Amino acid sequence: MFGHSFIRYNGARRDSGWLVLFPYRLSIWQTMTNKTASIQLVGWLILAAVVGLVLVMSAPAHTVAQGVPPFTGIYKSWMLASDSPGIDGTLYLNRDGSAFLSDDPLNGQAPTVRSGTWVPVEAGVSITFTNDATGVLPQPILVRLDALDGALATAPGDLTFGERGRTFYSFAALAGATAAVPYNVDAATAAYGATGLGGVYKAMLPAAAGGPRDITLQLLPDFRVVLESDYLNGSAPVVEYGAWQDVSRQVLMTLTEANGKPYTTPVMITLAPDGAVLVALASEGGNAALVGERFYRMEGLVNALPPVIGPVTTEVPVITPEVTPEAAGAPPSAVVAAPVTGPAIYDPIYRPAVCPEEITALVSTDGVECGYLTVPENRRRAGGPEVQIFTVSVQSTAALTAPEETTAPATDEAATAVTDTVTIPPIVAVAGAPGESGRGWLAWYAASSLRETHSVIVIDPRGSGLSLPSLDCPELAAVRATGEADVQALVNCYNRLVQEGRDLAGYRTAEQAADIIDLARALDLAQIDLYGGEYGAAVARQVAERAPGLVRTLVLDRPWPLAGVTPLEQAMAPYSALRKIFRDCAADKACGAAYPDLEEQFLAVIDFYNATPAPANIGYGTGSAIAEFIFDLLARDGGEAVPALVSALAGSDYGTACRLASPPGGCRLPAASAAAPVTTTAAITETGATPAVSTWRTFFSDLNNPTPDEAALLDQLQGELGLATREDLFAYLDTLAPAQFMPLVAAPGATVTTVNLSEGVYFSLLCAEAAPLYTAEDVQRVAERLPAQVASSLTAAAAELGVVCEVWQVPRAAISNRIVQLGFMPAMAVVGTHDPLTPVFWARRAAADLDGAYLRPLAGAGHTLTDPYAACVEELLAAFLSHPERAPNPACYRRLRPTFVTPE
């Protein structure tokens, strides 16, 4: 709502678009009051302008000059905040008797401002605040501040600013004497340990060229840097933007613009820790006045104990407060977090358990052991509850007869002569979306040839699958069935989990990575081959960062980035993949000749069908529905039919369109509408291809008497799709074309959107690690880079996550969890070149963090890896795991090419 406007409050300005540690977002209920809020903003700006004209900055406090009251000056104060690094307060006591207080939460929200008058009184000052940003206060606020050692502090028992009161320190004293800065070294040091160098810092410069400066430095989690210099003279501050990096525990900042104007030459500033502060060591290209200045971390400032003005307390308050959960049915109003009492001291415990039927239905029981790993729910919280991580350990068939050694398998014609005997550690697999169980990967492994030589341990991440406790949200059953969001259901699930005592801060990437390390410790595993699929790749990358000696090899399959702003980047990915298909089609002689100008035609199709939806019996619906369907095709099969489908729909050739890819509701065409037959330009002839099916029913031998494996698959599909009976399942599958059915059953890591997904884990993780990294304005900027026809639909998930996280409130994750050093273990990243969900550039970024990593893009593959890609991934994995020192290059990989459907 506030955009990027610079809002000036007499020296306390915040740019809500850039200075972001938490996004500013309207809640669902606030969206109904935009008009009122806009009117208030106008009043706010008018108030700020008037105050800026009347306030006159003066000499330091306590200076008694002719006509200048004592205590006139500028004061600084810092307080705790529940949703930001802390509140940065600036108090102006002006010589004309006016007073102005700006409290900036440093999280992208506008400051809280109050104005009024002040007078000196015995041993202090008396302030009467009469206005805030919206206008005149219903009742004036009277504050008494007593003078004490160069500071002004609220009197004992004054609760105007909360139970701790408030202490304001003379800016002149802070800038002139380092020892005068109130600072809790222990709190600052703990912040460094928790989040690394990233965070918010303050510096106070004495009078120099341009006057004294109040400086705010923000080292943001996505490695942007914002340096704001406020000269405290009523003029707009200088806001410099750039990037930062951690180089051998020093901060290297590169500033590239100021107040929106790019520098001709970037400014380079180096800072290094000195105890619990950052000291500017050098500056090249500008800001020379900063060299030697000390930057104080906000955690140390907000946790500093006040001067002794009343009863003494030695307790250092915790930055994240404990909040009583709201009553069920009402949206939570603050972050709910258990008090941090120090790190938990524990020993991970593994206990075998009986494998449940849903596991034995996927993998035969020979050499299979189920078990639970018991660890703290939140390792940063001593004395907290524990969680039990469900695991399935499956021995290789070779290990059943020779558990210590196996023979490296031949994976292609170049490796057939290899008969080296090597010791192969188990594969530890964590795969899927946040909150997804490991069952899909286990099913693929059980049917693959990889089991012949490689043992595996599959994990249900904490809170998901069979791990305990479960963070599933049965309250969202209607959402799964209809796809319609229900805010009240979210609220109900959130409140229930909190009331059950769940510490939602314990369900994030850092804890999941620690679970894998603890599992290896509990099982006495010296090394593991670590496989991470999709979001699991981010978990695996953090394991490799924290325990590099544990990881013999690292496989990242369609990886999520560890340091990216995932929702924003994922909004761009589908259209990037679609453009890749169009380029590949143009490069294919037959496809390019049959379907020229595909991108223009695709956008025209959306516009046409939005104005004139397809007939109801056809089922494609509006242009927006067609675009969504096409992006889904990319994910399922790489989009080989997309060029032909776009062309058919452009010509209203529904017969061809329905034969290429039937929409979810199916097509009901008259026989006369059937179009000419279609074929593929270059069918892939790799072995292990999926058998052709005329309907889903021909995939099974006998639906009335299915084999045990077929029965298990039907049970799995019924559960994943949330259908009550087998008859409901059959009725649903009858609506699917073969191309829609096969991805459900034939892919390694293949996922249905509702597969074993714990919503509580999903929201807890994304609201802690993704939502705080962007704002509604960022979403709008991404939308502006996309064609208007698809911009809203592709950015909807990023926008909706902001709304969800207004309800699903969790503390922000530590910045340090997003930072990794260069890794040196053998690694391979695999991704489809047409993948619209985990794009190729994510895999490239993941490989760039690993020295010598093998990047294997699968030409023409989408996200769901059906054959021939599934079989080829299996060969790639076998080759790499057996000989990680060699580049995996099996024949199947070398022969992969994008394929497209073209007319005969």
Residue pairs with C-beta under 8 A, 6 or more apart in sequence:
1 24
1 26
1 34
1 37
1 38
1 41
1 776
2 16
2 17
2 24
2 41
2 110
3 16
3 17
3 777
4 15
4 16
4 17
4 18
4 777
5 16
6 13
6 15
6 236
7 13
7 14
7 16
7 44
7 45
7 48
7 110
7 111
8 48
8 49
8 52
8 236
9 48
9 51
9 52
9 100
9 102
9 111
9 113
10 48
10 51
10 52
10 55
10 92
10 100
10 102
10 234
11 57
11 90
11 92
11 102
11 214
11 230
11 231
11 232
11 233
11 234
11 237
12 90
12 102
12 104
12 111
12 113
12 230
13 228
13 230
13 236
13 237
14 104
14 106
14 108
14 109
14 110
14 111
15 239
16 24
16 108
16 109
16 110
16 775
16 777
17 108
17 775
17 777
17 778
18 224
18 226
18 239
18 241
19 106
19 108
19 216
19 218
19 226
19 228
20 107
20 108
20 220
20 774
20 775
21 84
21 85
21 106
21 107
21 108
21 200
21 218
21 220
21 221
21 772
21 812
22 83
22 84
22 107
22 108
22 109
22 772
22 812
23 108
23 771
23 772
23 773
23 774
23 775
23 776
23 778
23 802
24 107
24 108
24 109
24 110
24 775
24 776
25 775
25 776
25 802
25 803
25 805
25 806
26 34
26 776
26 806
27 331
27 803
27 806
27 807
28 331
28 487
28 803
28 806
28 807
29 331
30 37
40 133
40 134
43 133
43 134
43 135
44 110
44 113
44 133
44 134
47 113
47 115
47 131
47 133
47 135
48 113
48 133
51 98
51 100
51 113
51 115
52 234
54 94
54 96
54 98
55 92
55 94
55 98
55 100
55 234
56 94
56 95
56 96
57 74
57 92
57 94
57 232
57 233
57 234
58 68
58 72
58 73
58 94
58 95
59 65
59 68
59 72
59 73
59 172
60 73
60 170
60 171
60 172
60 173
61 70
61 71
61 72
61 73
61 75
61 93
61 150
61 152
61 170
61 172
61 173
62 70
62 71
62 73
62 147
62 150
62 170
63 70
63 72
63 73
64 70
67 95
68 95
69 95
69 97
69 119
69 120
70 120
71 93
71 120
71 124
71 125
71 147
71 152
72 93
72 94
72 95
73 93
73 170
73 171
73 172
74 90
74 91
74 92
74 93
74 170
74 171
74 172
74 232
75 90
75 91
75 92
75 93
75 151
75 152
75 168
75 169
75 170
75 171
76 88
76 89
76 90
76 91
76 168
76 169
76 171
76 174
76 204
76 214
77 89
77 90
77 91
77 166
77 167
77 168
77 169
78 86
78 87
78 88
78 89
78 182
78 202
78 298
78 301
78 302
78 304
79 86
79 87
79 89
79 103
79 161
79 162
79 164
79 166
79 302
80 86
80 87
80 164
80 302
80 303
80 317
80 319
80 321
81 87
81 105
81 107
81 302
82 320
82 321
82 323
82 334
82 335
83 105
83 107
83 334
83 335
84 105
84 106
84 107
84 109
85 106
85 107
85 199
85 200
85 298
85 299
85 302
85 319
86 105
86 106
86 200
86 298
86 299
86 301
86 302
86 319
87 103
87 104
87 105
87 106
87 302
88 103
88 104
88 105
88 106
88 202
88 216
88 298
89 101
89 102
89 103
89 104
89 166
89 168
90 101
90 102
90 104
90 214
90 232
91 99
91 100
91 101
91 152
91 168
92 98
92 99
92 100
92 101
93 99
93 118
93 125
93 127
94 100
97 117
97 118
97 119
98 115
98 116
98 117
98 118
99 115
99 116
99 117
99 118
99 127
99 128
99 129
100 113
100 114
100 115
101 113
101 114
101 115
101 129
102 111
102 112
102 113
103 111
103 112
103 113
104 111
105 111
105 112
106 200
106 216
106 218
106 298
108 775
110 133
112 132
112 133
113 132
113 133
114 129
114 131
114 132
114 137
114 141
115 129
115 130
115 131
115 132
116 127
116 128
116 129
116 130
116 131
116 140
116 141
117 127
117 128
117 130
118 125
118 126
118 127
118 128
119 125
119 126
121 144
123 146
123 147
124 144
124 145
124 146
124 147
124 152
125 144
125 145
125 147
125 152
126 142
126 143
126 144
126 145
127 142
127 143
127 144
127 145
128 140
128 141
128 142
128 143
129 137
129 140
129 141
129 142
129 143
130 136
130 137
130 140
131 137
141 160
143 154
143 158
143 160
143 161
144 154
144 155
144 158
145 152
145 153
145 154
145 155
145 168
146 152
146 153
146 154
146 155
146 309
148 307
148 309
149 307
150 169
150 170
150 173
150 180
151 167
151 168
151 169
151 170
151 307
152 167
152 168
153 165
153 166
153 167
153 168
153 306
153 307
153 309
154 160
154 161
154 165
154 166
154 167
154 309
155 165
155 309
155 310
156 165
156 309
156 310
156 311
157 310
158 165
159 165
160 166
164 306
164 317
165 306
165 309
165 310
167 182
167 306
167 307
169 180
169 181
169 182
171 204
171 212
171 214
171 232
172 206
172 212
173 180
174 180
174 181
174 204
175 204
175 205
175 206
175 207
175 212
176 206
178 294
181 204
181 294
181 296
181 301
182 301
182 304
182 305
182 306
183 276
183 277
183 296
183 300
183 301
183 304
184 299
184 300
184 301
184 303
184 304
184 305
184 316
185 275
185 276
185 300
186 316
187 299
187 300
187 302
187 303
187 304
187 316
187 319
188 276
188 277
188 296
188 297
188 299
188 300
189 275
189 276
190 299
191 199
191 297
191 299
191 300
192 273
192 276
192 297
194 380
194 814
194 816
195 814
195 815
195 816
196 246
196 814
196 815
196 816
196 819
197 219
197 246
197 249
197 251
197 273
197 278
198 219
198 220
198 221
198 815
198 816
198 819
199 218
199 219
199 297
199 298
199 299
199 815
200 216
200 217
200 218
200 219
200 297
200 298
201 216
201 217
201 218
201 219
201 278
201 295
201 296
201 297
201 298
202 214
202 215
202 216
202 217
202 295
202 296
202 298
202 301
203 213
203 215
203 217
203 290
203 293
203 294
203 295
203 296
204 212
204 213
204 214
204 215
205 212
205 213
205 215
205 289
205 290
205 293
206 212
208 289
209 289
210 231
211 231
211 232
211 233
212 231
212 232
213 229
213 230
213 231
213 232
213 289
214 229
214 230
214 232
215 227
215 228
215 229
215 230
215 290
215 293
215 295
216 226
216 227
216 228
216 230
217 225
217 226
217 227
217 228
217 278
217 295
218 225
218 226
218 227
218 228
219 225
219 244
219 251
220 226
221 772
221 773
221 815
221 818
222 563
222 565
222 773
222 818
223 243
223 244
223 245
223 563
224 241
224 242
224 243
224 244
225 241
225 242
225 243
225 244
225 253
225 254
225 255
226 239
226 240
226 241
227 239
227 240
227 241
227 242
227 253
227 255
227 287
228 237
228 238
228 239
228 240
229 237
229 238
229 239
229 240
230 237
231 237
231 238
236 259
238 258
238 259
239 258
239 259
240 255
240 257
240 258
240 267
241 255
241 256
241 257
241 258
242 253
242 254
242 255
242 256
242 257
242 266
242 267
243 253
243 254
243 256
244 251
244 252
244 253
244 254
245 251
245 252
246 819
249 272
249 273
250 270
250 271
250 272
250 273
250 281
251 270
251 271
251 272
251 278
252 268
252 269
252 270
253 267
253 268
253 269
253 270
253 271
254 266
254 267
254 268
255 263
255 266
255 267
255 268
255 269
255 286
255 287
256 262
256 263
256 266
257 263
263 285
263 286
265 285
266 285
267 283
267 284
267 285
267 286
267 287
268 282
268 283
268 284
268 285
269 280
269 282
269 283
269 284
269 287
269 290
270 280
270 281
270 282
270 283
271 278
271 279
271 280
271 281
271 295
272 278
272 279
272 281
273 279
274 294
276 297
276 300
277 294
277 295
277 296
277 297
277 300
278 294
278 295
278 297
279 292
279 293
279 294
279 295
280 290
280 291
280 292
280 293
280 295
281 291
282 291
283 290
283 291
299 319
302 319
303 316
303 317
303 319
305 313
305 314
305 316
318 339
318 340
320 335
320 337
320 340
320 811
321 334
321 335
321 337
322 337
322 338
322 339
323 332
323 334
323 335
323 336
323 337
325 332
325 336
325 495
325 498
325 499
326 332
326 333
326 495
327 495
328 491
328 492
328 495
328 496
328 499
329 488
329 491
329 492
329 495
330 491
330 495
331 487
331 491
331 806
331 807
332 491
332 494
332 495
332 498
332 807
332 809
334 809
335 809
335 810
335 811
336 498
336 504
336 809
336 810
337 503
337 505
337 810
337 811
338 378
338 381
338 384
338 503
338 505
339 381
340 380
340 381
341 381
341 382
341 383
342 380
342 381
342 382
343 379
343 380
343 381
343 382
344 376
344 378
344 379
344 380
344 381
344 382
344 383
344 384
345 382
346 375
346 376
346 379
348 373
348 374
348 375
348 518
348 519
348 521
348 522
349 373
349 374
349 522
350 371
350 372
350 373
350 374
350 391
350 519
350 522
350 523
351 371
351 372
351 374
352 369
352 370
352 371
353 370
353 371
353 372
354 370
355 365
355 368
355 369
355 370
355 392
356 370
356 466
358 439
358 715
358 716
359 368
359 370
359 392
359 439
359 442
359 466
360 368
361 708
361 711
361 712
361 715
361 716
362 439
362 442
362 443
362 446
362 712
362 716
363 392
363 394
363 442
363 443
363 445
363 446
364 446
366 400
367 394
367 395
367 396
367 397
367 399
367 400
367 455
368 392
368 393
368 394
368 395
369 392
369 393
370 390
370 391
370 392
370 393
371 390
371 391
371 393
372 388
372 389
372 390
372 391
372 467
372 468
373 388
373 389
373 391
373 515
373 518
373 519
373 522
374 386
374 387
374 388
374 389
375 386
375 387
375 389
375 514
375 515
375 518
376 384
376 385
376 386
376 387
376 506
377 384
377 385
377 386
377 387
377 462
377 502
377 503
377 506
378 384
378 503
378 505
378 506
378 511
379 506
379 511
379 514
380 505
381 503
381 506
384 503
384 506
385 501
385 503
387 462
387 463
387 467
387 468
387 469
387 506
388 467
388 468
389 459
389 460
389 461
389 462
389 467
389 515
389 519
390 459
390 460
390 465
390 466
390 467
390 468
391 457
391 458
391 459
391 460
391 519
392 438
392 442
392 457
392 458
393 426
393 455
393 456
393 457
394 442
394 445
394 446
394 451
394 455
394 456
394 457
394 458
395 403
395 455
396 406
396 451
396 452
396 453
396 454
396 455
396 456
397 451
397 452
398 406
398 407
398 452
398 453
399 406
399 455
404 423
405 421
405 422
405 423
406 421
406 422
406 423
406 424
406 453
406 454
407 419
407 420
407 421
407 422
407 453
408 418
408 419
408 420
408 421
408 422
408 424
408 453
408 882
408 883
409 415
409 449
409 452
409 453
409 878
409 882
410 416
410 417
410 418
411 875
411 878
411 879
411 882
411 888
411 890
412 875
412 879
412 889
412 890
412 891
412 892
413 891
414 889
415 879
415 882
415 883
418 882
418 883
420 883
422 882
424 453
424 454
424 455
424 529
424 881
424 882
425 525
425 526
425 527
425 528
425 529
425 552
426 454
426 455
426 456
426 457
426 525
426 528
426 529
427 450
427 454
427 455
427 456
427 457
427 528
427 529
427 530
427 531
427 881
428 456
428 457
428 459
428 516
428 519
428 520
428 528
428 529
428 530
428 531
429 438
429 441
429 442
429 445
429 456
429 457
429 458
429 459
429 531
429 532
429 533
429 536
430 438
430 459
430 461
430 512
430 516
430 531
430 532
430 533
430 536
430 539
430 540
431 438
431 440
431 441
431 531
431 532
431 533
431 534
431 536
431 557
431 749
432 438
432 440
432 441
432 533
432 534
432 535
432 536
432 749
432 751
432 755
433 534
433 535
433 751
433 757
433 762
434 461
434 535
434 761
434 762
434 765
434 766
435 461
435 463
435 464
435 471
435 757
435 758
435 759
435 760
435 761
435 762
435 765
436 461
436 464
436 465
436 535
436 751
436 755
436 756
436 757
436 758
437 460
437 461
437 464
437 465
437 466
437 755
437 756
437 758
438 458
438 459
438 460
438 461
438 465
439 458
439 460
439 465
439 716
439 755
439 756
440 749
440 750
440 751
440 755
440 756
441 458
441 531
441 533
441 748
441 749
442 456
442 458
443 716
444 747
444 748
444 749
444 750
444 870
445 451
445 456
445 458
445 748
448 748
448 874
449 874
449 878
450 456
450 874
450 877
450 878
453 878
453 882
454 529
454 878
454 881
457 519
457 523
457 528
459 515
459 516
459 519
460 466
460 467
461 467
461 512
461 515
461 536
461 539
461 761
462 506
462 507
462 511
462 512
462 515
462 761
463 469
463 470
463 471
463 507
463 758
463 760
463 761
463 764
464 470
464 471
464 472
464 756
464 757
464 758
464 761
465 756
465 758
469 500
469 502
470 758
470 760
471 497
471 502
471 507
471 758
471 759
471 760
471 761
471 764
472 758
472 759
472 760
473 489
473 490
473 493
473 758
473 759
473 760
474 493
475 489
475 490
475 492
475 493
475 496
476 486
476 489
476 490
476 493
476 759
477 722
478 484
478 486
478 489
479 485
479 486
479 489
480 722
480 754
481 722
485 800
485 804
487 803
487 807
490 763
490 804
490 807
490 808
491 807
493 759
493 760
494 763
494 807
494 808
494 809
497 504
497 760
498 504
502 760
504 760
504 764
504 768
504 810
505 764
505 768
505 810
505 811
507 760
507 761
507 764
507 765
508 764
508 765
508 768
508 769
508 813
508 817
509 538
509 539
509 542
509 562
509 765
509 769
509 813
509 817
510 542
510 813
510 814
510 817
512 539
513 539
513 540
513 542
513 543
513 546
514 546
516 530
516 539
516 540
516 543
517 543
517 546
517 547
517 550
519 525
520 528
520 547
520 550
525 550
526 550
527 549
527 550
527 551
527 552
528 550
528 551
528 552
529 551
529 552
529 553
529 555
529 881
530 540
530 543
530 544
530 551
530 553
530 554
530 555
531 540
531 555
531 557
531 877
532 538
532 539
532 540
532 541
532 554
532 555
532 556
532 557
532 559
533 557
533 558
533 749
534 557
534 558
534 559
534 560
534 749
534 837
534 838
535 560
537 556
537 557
537 558
537 559
537 560
537 846
538 559
538 560
538 561
538 562
540 554
540 555
540 556
541 554
541 556
541 559
541 562
541 820
541 823
541 846
541 849
542 562
542 817
542 820
543 550
543 551
544 551
544 554
544 820
544 823
544 825
544 827
544 850
545 820
545 821
545 823
548 823
548 824
548 825
551 825
552 825
552 826
552 884
553 825
553 826
553 827
553 828
553 880
553 881
553 884
554 823
554 825
554 826
554 827
554 828
554 850
555 827
555 828
555 829
555 830
555 877
555 880
555 881
556 827
556 828
556 829
556 830
556 843
556 846
556 847
557 749
557 829
557 830
557 831
557 873
558 749
558 830
558 831
558 832
558 835
558 837
558 838
558 843
558 863
559 829
559 831
559 838
559 842
559 843
559 846
560 566
560 838
560 842
561 569
561 842
561 845
561 846
562 818
562 820
562 846
562 849
563 818
563 819
563 820
564 842
564 845
565 770
565 773
565 774
565 778
566 766
566 770
567 766
567 770
567 771
567 774
567 797
567 798
567 801
568 774
568 778
568 779
568 782
568 798
569 839
569 842
570 797
570 798
570 837
570 839
571 779
571 782
571 783
571 786
571 794
571 795
571 797
571 798
572 782
572 785
572 786
572 794
572 839
573 835
573 836
573 837
573 838
573 839
574 631
574 634
574 790
574 794
574 836
574 837
575 786
575 787
575 790
575 794
576 836
576 839
576 841
577 634
577 639
577 834
577 835
577 836
577 839
577 862
578 599
578 602
578 630
578 631
578 634
578 639
578 642
578 836
579 599
580 833
580 834
580 840
581 598
581 634
581 638
581 639
581 642
581 643
581 834
581 898
582 598
582 599
582 602
582 643
584 591
584 833
584 834
584 860
584 898
584 900
585 591
585 592
585 595
585 598
585 643
585 898
585 900
586 592
586 596
586 598
588 681
588 898
588 900
590 681
590 900
590 902
591 643
591 681
591 900
591 902
594 643
594 644
594 647
594 902
594 903
595 601
595 643
595 644
595 646
595 647
595 902
598 643
598 646
598 647
601 646
601 647
601 650
602 627
602 630
602 646
603 787
603 789
604 650
605 623
605 626
605 646
605 649
605 650
606 623
606 624
606 626
606 627
606 789
606 790
607 623
607 789
608 623
608 650
609 620
609 621
609 622
609 623
609 625
609 626
609 649
610 622
610 623
610 624
610 789
611 623
613 620
613 621
613 622
613 623
613 625
614 620
614 621
614 622
614 626
614 649
614 654
615 654
617 667
617 668
617 669
618 654
618 657
618 658
618 663
618 667
618 668
618 669
619 662
619 663
619 664
619 665
619 666
619 667
619 668
620 626
620 629
620 649
620 657
620 663
621 663
623 789
624 789
624 793
625 663
626 649
627 789
627 790
627 793
628 793
629 661
629 663
629 664
630 639
630 642
630 645
630 646
631 836
633 639
633 641
633 642
633 645
633 661
633 739
633 862
634 642
634 834
634 835
634 836
634 862
634 863
635 835
635 836
635 837
635 862
635 863
635 864
636 739
636 740
636 743
636 862
636 863
636 864
636 866
637 739
637 743
637 862
637 864
637 866
638 832
638 833
638 834
638 860
638 861
638 862
638 869
638 898
639 834
639 862
640 680
640 860
640 898
640 899
640 900
640 901
641 660
641 661
641 739
641 900
641 901
643 900
643 901
644 656
644 660
644 678
644 900
644 901
644 902
644 903
645 657
645 660
645 661
647 653
648 654
648 656
648 657
648 660
648 675
649 657
653 675
654 667
654 669
654 673
655 669
655 673
655 674
655 675
656 675
656 676
656 678
657 667
658 667
658 669
659 674
659 675
659 678
660 678
660 901
661 737
661 739
661 740
662 736
662 737
662 739
662 740
664 735
664 736
664 740
665 735
666 735
666 736
666 737
676 903
676 904
677 904
678 901
678 902
678 903
678 904
679 901
679 902
679 903
679 904
680 899
680 900
680 901
680 902
681 899
681 900
681 901
681 902
682 897
682 899
683 899
684 868
684 895
684 896
684 897
684 899
686 867
686 868
686 871
686 872
686 892
686 895
687 871
688 867
688 868
688 870
688 871
689 867
689 868
689 871
690 742
690 746
690 866
690 867
691 699
692 738
693 699
693 738
693 741
693 742
694 738
695 734
695 738
696 733
696 734
696 736
696 738
696 741
697 703
697 733
699 741
699 742
699 745
700 706
700 710
700 714
701 707
701 710
703 730
706 714
713 745
714 726
714 729
717 729
717 733
717 744
717 745
718 725
718 726
718 728
718 729
720 744
720 752
720 754
720 755
720 756
721 729
721 732
721 752
721 754
722 754
723 729
723 732
733 741
742 866
743 750
743 864
743 866
744 750
744 752
746 866
746 867
746 870
747 864
747 865
747 866
747 870
748 865
748 870
748 873
748 874
749 865
750 864
750 865
750 866
751 864
763 804
763 805
763 808
764 808
764 810
766 801
766 805
767 801
767 804
767 805
767 808
767 809
767 810
768 810
768 811
768 812
768 813
769 813
769 817
769 818
770 801
771 801
771 802
771 805
772 812
772 813
774 798
775 802
776 799
776 802
779 795
779 798
779 799
779 802
782 795
782 798
783 791
783 792
783 794
783 795
784 791
786 794
786 795
820 849
822 849
822 850
822 851
823 849
823 850
823 851
824 850
824 851
825 850
826 852
826 880
826 884
826 885
827 847
827 850
827 852
827 853
827 854
828 853
828 854
828 855
828 856
828 876
828 880
828 888
829 843
829 844
829 846
829 847
829 853
829 854
829 855
829 856
830 843
830 856
830 857
830 858
830 873
830 876
831 838
831 839
831 840
831 842
831 843
831 856
831 857
831 858
831 861
832 840
832 857
832 858
832 860
832 861
832 862
832 863
832 865
832 869
833 840
833 857
833 858
833 859
833 860
833 861
833 898
834 860
834 861
834 862
834 898
835 861
835 862
835 863
836 862
836 863
837 863
838 863
840 857
843 855
843 857
844 855
846 853
847 853
847 854
847 855
854 880
854 887
854 888
856 876
856 888
856 893
858 865
858 869
858 872
858 873
858 893
858 896
859 896
859 897
859 898
860 896
860 897
860 898
860 899
861 869
861 896
865 873
868 892
868 896
869 896
871 892
872 890
872 892
872 893
872 896
875 890
875 892
875 893
876 888
876 890
876 893
879 886
879 888
879 889
879 890
880 888
